[in-house]
Amino acid sequence: YLVARLDETSGDAEEWMGLATVLKEVVEHHVEEEEKEMFSFMREMFSKEELETMASEFVAAKADTDLEVDGAPILPRTNKSRKSGSAAAA
């Protein structure tokens, strides 16, 4: 709903920024809930080694993905010199 409203809002920067702020807050709240619930669940279901393997695979896949809109990257590229196992601690 909010994304559609943002897309439909034209010419009124104040209204657009207000909607964008609400969307950002909704997404951040959702991410926090997911982190609390899913990360706890994942720690119970998988061994430390399995979590580290999944984290490494995720980081490698993210580094190999170029997400672009109109030729411009929408996500920063992962620095391939970093150690990929550190994401498991999240």
N, C-alpha and C positions, 0 to 999 in steps of 0.2 A: 504494500500500500504506500509506504513512504517513498520508495524508489519511484513508483509511478507518479506520485505527486511532484517529486523533484523534477522528473522528466517533463511534466506538464507545466511547471512553473517557468514562466519566461518574463523577462523584463523587470522583475522585482527581486533585486539582489538580497534585500533584507528578509523577504519571505523564504527565498531559497536557502539562505544561510541558517535560518531558524529550523527549517525542515532537515537540513543536513546535520545540524547539531543534535536534533532529536534522534535521527537515524544512527548517528555515531554512538549516542548513549545507549540505545537499544542493543546495538551490536556488541558493545563492550560488556553490557550486563549479561547478554547471552553467552559470550565467551567465558566470563567469570564462572557462570553456572556450569558450563560444560567442563571447564578445567577442574572444578571441585568434584563433580560427579564422575566424569569419565576417567580422569587421571587416577583417582582413587580406585575405581573399578579395574583399570588396566594394571595397576600395581598389585592388586590382589590376584588377577588372572594370569599374569605372565611373570617369568623369572627376570632377574636383572639383565641377564644375557640376552633374552628375547627382546626386552625393551630397548636395549642398546642396539641390537640388530635392526629393529624397526625404525629407530631414530636415525641410524646411519642411512638406511634405504630411503627414508623420507627426505633427508637433507640432499642426498645424491639426486633423487628425482626432481626436487625443487631446483637444484642448480642446473639441471639439464632442460628446464622448461622456460621458454621465453613467452611470457604472457604480455601481449601488446594490444593496445587500442589505437587505431589510426597510426600505426608504426612507432608508437612511443611505449616503452616498457611501463607496465602498471605495478609491477613488483620488482624490488631491487634484486639483483642477482646475488646468489650466495657466494661468499668469498671462499673459493675452493681450497685456499691454504689453511683454513680453520679445521680443527679436528671435528669430525661429524658426530662422534659419539656423545658430545656434550648435550644434545637435545633430549636425551633420555632423562635427564634430571628434572625436566619440566613437569 
